């Protein structure tokens, strides 16, 4: 037997007991006549004691050979500590060691196994099995496991059935790029790995499963931006015979349950915000509503006063940064302007106004606008003395996006994104379609299976181009603190409507049939009204823990080139594998 | 709103209530002046009533247009039925319909949506979304979901952490054939889909996760025999600082918990059987112990009596089929012999002995053996008058396998494989290595990471060829009713032992390093002793439900050519996809 207890459980009540522990050597402290050793496992740390009085010479010498991360088993007696450590749960006791087995030695690790390590990202990824020994990473993975089982308990309790959908499915050019898998038994043909189980969960609704869920791996072969992974996990759900509000109620319930059960946080009811309002008030479809600083449109006050920049702009819009007037020198504001002008944001410039304590104003546009004019702006923006107004202008959509970045940056600087403060909301009534001028066709804003709002269904079947542009989707996103946790929609369940949507999206009838004939066919055999949602599971774990990166919630993540640097994958395959798959590499031809 | 209740929940207590239901038209019974309709959803069936007295003419006419599998929503009043149906839970009430919406029409389904359908396998797979509407399939999927969540609850309760391991990993030629996934970002390189998370779960032990589990999809590109699927699901587990018996205790606990919670069946403690005993007594490493009919070896009694077939045989071995002497005519025995001689089994012949009521014998070998001789066999086999002895001879291993088939066949015929009777056992101490004469190297009987028994470790590092052949693995299988539910082992956690094993398995040091260098490296940084197990999840679901096929426990299975005939996958990909992946098809060159 390797242990009678783990390294986190011994307390004063165990004093006097003979126990066996196994674990890793965290560190040793050799005082000559006595030596202490911290033994670590997943459950905690226990102090081991060796001293000249009670420890045999042989055992003491053996203990002195131990290095960090050696794996050992010890037998000994639990004794009360002379000087207690109230920072760890086992801090009142230590083990007087009577027997020691070295189960495995360890080379010196390439970085320290501490909460704050000296290892860089690349090294930690190469030795991920050592990185996971560090408590922050280990606790993130344990947290994830906890969220997963609580999600399942909640959904199962609500009558959802977890159904595994296949991973070897069919490649469809629509949407993101598929990972494909050559089929040996079907020469020249490929499976695709699912980008989501979308069509399968819809078929499960046609199949009468009524309420489906799955915590499921999904795959996208996209160029990897920071914090994107080629494989990621979703909490995927679908319900039959539901309206939008029933879906929202269910998954608001799930979210509240998870925060309560896992983090002991009670969330208030989630407000609904229309997409158009979100864009107008925050310039984003995922507003961080932990703080206000809402957009204020100034077209009526700021245009046609002779300032050509504003006069030529489609939109003049600003935010009021409370109490920031004194904090920003001219140089600070120049730096902020340059920050906004970086290519990532691309603002042409930044107009600022300081509201002075005496009611006067200092601004970059003083020669174009009277204090009277600017007072009107300040009033519309609810500015008080000491506030700083930041104003952008230009093409409406672009300007809103830029101001969104500025609002978030100011929120960060002003400490308004409080950790532990969670502000969820539902964003609803997205546009159904986006017009792609270049391709001369629409894109689905959500995906091709999203239903328009009930009142827009007839318009969609019979409307003109302008009507199509203005169709609203019966779609919804859950946003928490500016992060999109997930989204979904009520789906189309009518063959004619689905065919019309495919047509708008540029599918010929033949293409629609070849790629989605099974779904169109299923709609002819009694498809019920249905809708669903998917949460980014890696994402919700990170947000709940107040973290911005999903990396530590994934046991074995890939780098930005899609590589697992630990196992060194992907890698070359041998000629026999190519032959069996009826493939030839052209990679060398390219070089 | 689509419904106030589902189709399975209305009872006498609801009589008088105005309700809304939605579901599928199961069938209608039109008596002219009145009409009944069974409305179905996942939860049950509710009878709807229309009659000339209470139903408007318009509504009645509309109801008459409904066909099977139409999706409808009705409003109405719950009333007591005149003639009750005690076969269904809602059988005391019916709904007097007052409003009817047709939510979706349905074409006539290609097969009947009934427990016993008229649809063949191929048709049901093509229209799997209709097949799943059938209660037996739907209930199998619900059962599976139930087993999954109970497995998770149990393992989480025991301190196991569910960790998701990656699906895009590294191809290794060892073992079964990998599915591979070309990497667009790494030209000429491929990921592999995991055949199991074996190395990752071992790394999680090195990482200090202590107890890991995952219900996880695995992939094998094998030629598909009946009831094999290219993607299948495992309950995958690993534990650090454990001995074999601790692993067995944990997973015996899981199995008992599942049978108790999901099926309300109490299982007795699982006996342990050594591999050698299982082979000797049953000719199989997965014996069905619901019945005895154990092998009886007759070498000492039957050889060297002048019957050349036995004299030349390595092994003479038989079973005693209780009370079957009278049931088998000479013709029946001839048929049975021919059944044994089919190529699938390949027996040369079958010796039979009938033990007559008067103590005499009738047999195929009467001219070679005296009644005295045969009496000795009968005594050794514990045969009573009326029993039938069935005896095979030949090369030992082959003969045992053949007799195993015969024993199982006789068990089936004699009704000894009782449904509802579950006889689990652990088979332990498998051989570590199998010698492959042709390849001139050993194969791993379990996998290359399996540890020998502790007492065999030193032999392995220093032994000769004969010693290697006789090494025992610290491996175990859980067998229930002749089905291998899963298996596992204590793993090697020492670099030198692992290198030795790779060498025995024919790896050069360079190959071992290229394929498993990350694991060998991990063993140098404090790898703890560890072991684990994996259960076939599809399999355990089928066994628990007393079914032999896993097909209905998989929502969207593939056929024997690896095809999903519903979505028609795999399929061709376009030229652009080939180019992006640096691949060219040679499938056409082959034609």
Boltz contact constraints between the chains, C-beta under 6 A:
constraints:
  - contact:
      token1: [A, 2]
      token2: [B, 241]
      max_distance: 6.0
  - contact:
      token1: [A, 3]
      token2: [B, 241]
      max_distance: 6.0
  - contact:
      token1: [A, 22]
      token2: [B, 241]
      max_distance: 6.0
  - contact:
      token1: [A, 24]
      token2: [B, 526]
      max_distance: 6.0
  - contact:
      token1: [A, 42]
      token2: [B, 208]
      max_distance: 6.0
  - contact:
      token1: [A, 42]
      token2: [B, 210]
      max_distance: 6.0
  - contact:
      token1: [A, 69]
      token2: [B, 526]
      max_distance: 6.0
  - contact:
      token1: [A, 71]
      token2: [B, 526]
      max_distance: 6.0
  - contact:
      token1: [A, 71]
      token2: [B, 528]
      max_distance: 6.0
  - contact:
      token1: [A, 103]
      token2: [B, 529]
      max_distance: 6.0
  - contact:
      token1: [A, 104]
      token2: [B, 526]
      max_distance: 6.0
  - contact:
      token1: [A, 104]
      token2: [B, 527]
      max_distance: 6.0
  - contact:
      token1: [A, 106]
      token2: [B, 525]
      max_distance: 6.0
  - contact:
      token1: [A, 106]
      token2: [B, 526]
      max_distance: 6.0
  - contact:
      token1: [A, 107]
      token2: [B, 524]
      max_distance: 6.0
  - contact:
      token1: [A, 107]
      token2: [B, 525]
      max_distance: 6.0
  - contact:
      token1: [A, 109]
      token2: [B, 525]
      max_distance: 6.0
  - contact:
      token1: [A, 129]
      token2: [B, 203]
      max_distance: 6.0
  - contact:
      token1: [A, 129]
      token2: [B, 206]
      max_distance: 6.0
  - contact:
      token1: [A, 129]
      token2: [B, 207]
      max_distance: 6.0
  - contact:
      token1: [A, 129]
      token2: [B, 522]
      max_distance: 6.0
  - contact:
      token1: [A, 130]
      token2: [B, 525]
      max_distance: 6.0
  - contact:
      token1: [A, 132]
      token2: [B, 207]
      max_distance: 6.0
  - contact:
      token1: [A, 133]
      token2: [B, 207]
      max_distance: 6.0
  - contact:
      token1: [A, 133]
      token2: [B, 208]
      max_distance: 6.0
  - contact:
      token1: [A, 141]
      token2: [B, 163]
      max_distance: 6.0
  - contact:
      token1: [A, 142]
      token2: [B, 161]
      max_distance: 6.0
  - contact:
      token1: [A, 145]
      token2: [B, 161]
      max_distance: 6.0
  - contact:
      token1: [A, 145]
      token2: [B, 162]
      max_distance: 6.0
  - contact:
      token1: [A, 148]
      token2: [B, 162]
      max_distance: 6.0
  - contact:
      token1: [A, 149]
      token2: [B, 152]
      max_distance: 6.0
  - contact:
      token1: [A, 149]
      token2: [B, 156]
      max_distance: 6.0
  - contact:
      token1: [A, 152]
      token2: [B, 149]
      max_distance: 6.0
  - contact:
      token1: [A, 156]
      token2: [B, 149]
      max_distance: 6.0
  - contact:
      token1: [A, 161]
      token2: [B, 142]
      max_distance: 6.0
  - contact:
      token1: [A, 161]
      token2: [B, 145]
      max_distance: 6.0
  - contact:
      token1: [A, 162]
      token2: [B, 145]
      max_distance: 6.0
  - contact:
      token1: [A, 162]
      token2: [B, 148]
      max_distance: 6.0
  - contact:
      token1: [A, 163]
      token2: [B, 141]
      max_distance: 6.0
  - contact:
      token1: [A, 163]
      token2: [B, 555]
      max_distance: 6.0
  - contact:
      token1: [A, 166]
      token2: [B, 556]
      max_distance: 6.0
  - contact:
      token1: [A, 167]
      token2: [B, 217]
      max_distance: 6.0
  - contact:
      token1: [A, 167]
      token2: [B, 231]
      max_distance: 6.0
  - contact:
      token1: [A, 168]
      token2: [B, 231]
      max_distance: 6.0
  - contact:
      token1: [A, 169]
      token2: [B, 569]
      max_distance: 6.0
  - contact:
      token1: [A, 170]
      token2: [B, 567]
      max_distance: 6.0
  - contact:
      token1: [A, 170]
      token2: [B, 569]
      max_distance: 6.0
  - contact:
      token1: [A, 170]
      token2: [B, 571]
      max_distance: 6.0
  - contact:
      token1: [A, 171]
      token2: [B, 573]
      max_distance: 6.0
  - contact:
      token1: [A, 179]
      token2: [B, 181]
      max_distance: 6.0
  - contact:
      token1: [A, 180]
      token2: [B, 573]
      max_distance: 6.0
  - contact:
      token1: [A, 181]
      token2: [B, 179]
      max_distance: 6.0
  - contact:
      token1: [A, 181]
      token2: [B, 181]
      max_distance: 6.0
  - contact:
      token1: [A, 183]
      token2: [B, 570]
      max_distance: 6.0
  - contact:
      token1: [A, 184]
      token2: [B, 221]
      max_distance: 6.0
  - contact:
      token1: [A, 185]
      token2: [B, 561]
      max_distance: 6.0
  - contact:
      token1: [A, 185]
      token2: [B, 562]
      max_distance: 6.0
  - contact:
      token1: [A, 186]
      token2: [B, 570]
      max_distance: 6.0
  - contact:
      token1: [A, 187]
      token2: [B, 587]
      max_distance: 6.0
  - contact:
      token1: [A, 188]
      token2: [B, 585]
      max_distance: 6.0
  - contact:
      token1: [A, 188]
      token2: [B, 587]
      max_distance: 6.0
  - contact:
      token1: [A, 189]
      token2: [B, 570]
      max_distance: 6.0
  - contact:
      token1: [A, 189]
      token2: [B, 571]
      max_distance: 6.0
  - contact:
      token1: [A, 189]
      token2: [B, 572]
      max_distance: 6.0
  - contact:
      token1: [A, 190]
      token2: [B, 570]
      max_distance: 6.0
  - contact:
      token1: [A, 190]
      token2: [B, 573]
      max_distance: 6.0
  - contact:
      token1: [A, 191]
      token2: [B, 569]
      max_distance: 6.0
  - contact:
      token1: [A, 191]
      token2: [B, 570]
      max_distance: 6.0
  - contact:
      token1: [A, 203]
      token2: [B, 129]
      max_distance: 6.0
  - contact:
      token1: [A, 206]
      token2: [B, 129]
      max_distance: 6.0
  - contact:
      token1: [A, 207]
      token2: [B, 129]
      max_distance: 6.0
  - contact:
      token1: [A, 207]
      token2: [B, 132]
      max_distance: 6.0
  - contact:
      token1: [A, 207]
      token2: [B, 133]
      max_distance: 6.0
  - contact:
      token1: [A, 208]
      token2: [B, 42]
      max_distance: 6.0
  - contact:
      token1: [A, 208]
      token2: [B, 133]
      max_distance: 6.0
  - contact:
      token1: [A, 210]
      token2: [B, 42]
      max_distance: 6.0
  - contact:
      token1: [A, 217]
      token2: [B, 167]
      max_distance: 6.0
  - contact:
      token1: [A, 221]
      token2: [B, 184]
      max_distance: 6.0
  - contact:
      token1: [A, 231]
      token2: [B, 167]
      max_distance: 6.0
  - contact:
      token1: [A, 231]
      token2: [B, 168]
      max_distance: 6.0
  - contact:
      token1: [A, 241]
      token2: [B, 2]
      max_distance: 6.0
  - contact:
      token1: [A, 241]
      token2: [B, 3]
      max_distance: 6.0
  - contact:
      token1: [A, 241]
      token2: [B, 22]
      max_distance: 6.0
  - contact:
      token1: [A, 518]
      token2: [B, 566]
      max_distance: 6.0
  - contact:
      token1: [A, 518]
      token2: [B, 567]
      max_distance: 6.0
  - contact:
      token1: [A, 522]
      token2: [B, 129]
      max_distance: 6.0
  - contact:
      token1: [A, 524]
      token2: [B, 107]
      max_distance: 6.0
  - contact:
      token1: [A, 525]
      token2: [B, 106]
      max_distance: 6.0
  - contact:
      token1: [A, 525]
      token2: [B, 107]
      max_distance: 6.0
  - contact:
      token1: [A, 525]
      token2: [B, 109]
      max_distance: 6.0
  - contact:
      token1: [A, 525]
      token2: [B, 130]
      max_distance: 6.0
  - contact:
      token1: [A, 526]
      token2: [B, 24]
      max_distance: 6.0
  - contact:
      token1: [A, 526]
      token2: [B, 69]
      max_distance: 6.0
  - contact:
      token1: [A, 526]
      token2: [B, 71]
      max_distance: 6.0
  - contact:
      token1: [A, 526]
      token2: [B, 104]
      max_distance: 6.0
  - contact:
      token1: [A, 526]
      token2: [B, 106]
      max_distance: 6.0
  - contact:
      token1: [A, 527]
      token2: [B, 104]
      max_distance: 6.0
  - contact:
      token1: [A, 528]
      token2: [B, 71]
      max_distance: 6.0
  - contact:
      token1: [A, 529]
      token2: [B, 103]
      max_distance: 6.0
  - contact:
      token1: [A, 555]
      token2: [B, 163]
      max_distance: 6.0
  - contact:
      token1: [A, 556]
      token2: [B, 166]
      max_distance: 6.0
  - contact:
      token1: [A, 561]
      token2: [B, 185]
      max_distance: 6.0
  - contact:
      token1: [A, 562]
      token2: [B, 185]
      max_distance: 6.0
  - contact:
      token1: [A, 566]
      token2: [B, 518]
      max_distance: 6.0
  - contact:
      token1: [A, 567]
      token2: [B, 170]
      max_distance: 6.0
  - contact:
      token1: [A, 567]
      token2: [B, 518]
      max_distance: 6.0
  - contact:
      token1: [A, 569]
      token2: [B, 169]
      max_distance: 6.0
  - contact:
      token1: [A, 569]
      token2: [B, 170]
      max_distance: 6.0
  - contact:
      token1: [A, 569]
      token2: [B, 191]
      max_distance: 6.0
  - contact:
      token1: [A, 570]
      token2: [B, 183]
      max_distance: 6.0
  - contact:
      token1: [A, 570]
      token2: [B, 186]
      max_distance: 6.0
  - contact:
      token1: [A, 570]
      token2: [B, 189]
      max_distance: 6.0
  - contact:
      token1: [A, 570]
      token2: [B, 190]
      max_distance: 6.0
  - contact:
      token1: [A, 570]
      token2: [B, 191]
      max_distance: 6.0
  - contact:
      token1: [A, 571]
      token2: [B, 170]
      max_distance: 6.0
  - contact:
      token1: [A, 571]
      token2: [B, 189]
      max_distance: 6.0
  - contact:
      token1: [A, 572]
      token2: [B, 189]
      max_distance: 6.0
  - contact:
      token1: [A, 573]
      token2: [B, 171]
      max_distance: 6.0
  - contact:
      token1: [A, 573]
      token2: [B, 180]
      max_distance: 6.0
  - contact:
      token1: [A, 573]
      token2: [B, 190]
      max_distance: 6.0
  - contact:
      token1: [A, 582]
      token2: [B, 585]
      max_distance: 6.0
  - contact:
      token1: [A, 582]
      token2: [B, 586]
      max_distance: 6.0
  - contact:
      token1: [A, 582]
      token2: [B, 587]
      max_distance: 6.0
  - contact:
      token1: [A, 583]
      token2: [B, 583]
      max_distance: 6.0
  - contact:
      token1: [A, 584]
      token2: [B, 584]
      max_distance: 6.0
  - contact:
      token1: [A, 584]
      token2: [B, 586]
      max_distance: 6.0
  - contact:
      token1: [A, 585]
      token2: [B, 188]
      max_distance: 6.0
  - contact:
      token1: [A, 585]
      token2: [B, 582]
      max_distance: 6.0
  - contact:
      token1: [A, 586]
      token2: [B, 582]
      max_distance: 6.0
  - contact:
      token1: [A, 586]
      token2: [B, 584]
      max_distance: 6.0
  - contact:
      token1: [A, 587]
      token2: [B, 187]
      max_distance: 6.0
  - contact:
      token1: [A, 587]
      token2: [B, 188]
      max_distance: 6.0
  - contact:
      token1: [A, 587]
      token2: [B, 582]
      max_distance: 6.0
